[in-house]
Amino acid sequence: MGGHSVQLDQKALWGGKESPFQVSYGKMMMWFFLISDALTFGGLLVAYGFTRHDCLEAWPIGEETFNSLPFLGHGYPLLYVALMTFILIVSSVTMVLAVEAGHRMDKKGVIKWMIATIIGGFFFVGSQAWEWYHFIHGSEFGKVELSDGSVAIVKGHFGEIENFTVTVAGRHHKKGEVIKEDLMHTFQHAAAAGHIENEIITLHDGSKAKINKAKDHDLTLIIKKSGSRYKSDKEHRMITGKQAHDLYYGALYSGESNRVIYGANLKQNEYGPQQYAQFFFFITGFHGFHVFSGVVINIIICLGVVAGTYHKRGHYEMVEKTGLYWHFVDLVWVFVFTFFYLI
């Protein structure tokens, strides 16, 4: 740290026994760690690039997959991811200000800017958890396999499910009963299992009910995998209007299992090839772990600043070393954001 480095003459600088750049052992070890970690992330992104190149045609597009905002629903392509990125970059700025305050031995300034950095880190981690939750549960429409074997993702406004009216009694529900709770979860679970046929849903207790649902709007099928009739090339990949409605609900209400897939996990993926979800969970999860670790480290160092530990030492090099890690985490996210969401 320049603020407390000892100035050496030319003979001492190049005569051995001293670092010519006056870098402390701790800071040098931090750089070694960051370089090795950068190689790890680099390897993951290169593997992601090779895998994407092999199945480019069916690979999801970022603005089609990540288009939701908390409490506002769909229709905001990449807006929330951009907000997360902006907050993380701002937290890097506040970390710089904390280090600068440390150079000036401004204890209050270090505390103020480190707290701002910690808040930004918590916002990012929480936002990433929300993104994971949304990614795992999927859209309201899901991914659908059409009658010709082609596979399409679905865009549009999903009409609200108003209720289920029981037509055939089961173990728990009586004929004529109107069900108004847990409608979407029940609907999606039944659709994936093939328990919906001709707008009649078979519930978990064996009862059957009519689905009372509002009409969808602006329904669009985007072909991701070609079949015998519908193709995924740019010219023919979009199906809209009544044809899109008939194709989608023809598959949804066919009574066949696995015609519709909702959300993503390590075995299936609504948004595209299975490898896409695997890379998403691994790369963003690995980075999220780094951010969470950075927040914890920042809290520990901030507590040391509050206690006056570093002020008594006469320097705030620990804040600077923490800052190096935090800037690295921010820089890695810029690459992840670019390659995973934008390209």
Phi, psi and omega in degrees: 000124188300331186293337182230016180286147177270127180281127181247150177281173185299323181294319180289324181299316187251013180266006181089172178071350180227148176285123181298339181258001178054043177266131180291158180301315182298318180292321178296319178295325176296319178296319177300316179297316182295323178296315179296322179291324178296322177295323178297310178296322178299317178298319179296317181290325176295316177299320176300317180297317179297316181295319179296320181297327182289332180227053186298324186297319185264001185291136182296152175260135187304314183289342176276330184271315184252081185230029183241153173235142178304132177072352182247348176082209187270172175102017180231075187303120174060008184294317182289322177295321177296320178296315177303315181297317180299314180298320180293320178294319177299321179295332176291323177295316180296329177293321176300318180294325177295317178296318180297320177296325177296322176300326181271003183059037179264092185299314181297321178296318178299314181299313182301311185284331176290322177297320177298321178295317179297318179298316178298320178295317178297320178299317181295314181298316178297320179294321178293324176297320178295318178300317178299314181301314180294320180295319181292317183280335173081185181275175179286334182270322184080187175255138188236141173263121183277173187295336181269004180095352177287159181236135183224146166266161190235134177236156179139187178260117182281123179294135184296137174280118185278314178186173170246132176252116185291127178253333177230123184292151176234205182289329185243333185252138179264156178299135181090350180292141178253121182260129183233007184246145175055042187290311185295316180298316180296318180298311183293319179297318180292320181296316180295326181275356181077030182258021174237127180216123179053047176067014176248124182258137174265118183277173187295337181266007179093352178286158179242144184217150176276136180272119176257108190223140176290161182288147173281161178229143175055043181290130180223130174261132177245110184290123179255336179223125185290147174239197182290336182243314185260132188247156183263007178292160187301328185284329187240006188286342183261127175237127185232178173068211183297325180297318178297317180298313182294319180294315183295309184283341172296322177282318183297319183261021183283342184080009179258138180284155175064016173283336178234135179238130179248131174073194184215147171211196183282353181251330181217161187210118178294329193273342183171210180299154182301325182296333181298313179294321181298315178293323179299310181296318185287311186289309181291328177292319178297317178292318178301323176297321178295318180296314179299318177299319179297321177297315180298316179297317179300320179297316181298314180294321179298320177297323176294323177295315179300321181286350178083012184301312186281331177295322179292329178289338181092006177201162181241044182296331178298324176295320180294318179294320175297322178297321177301315179297317183294320178295323178298315179300318179295316181296318178300318180297326177301319178290317178299314179300317181294309187281328186269324187255323189267317186277000000 
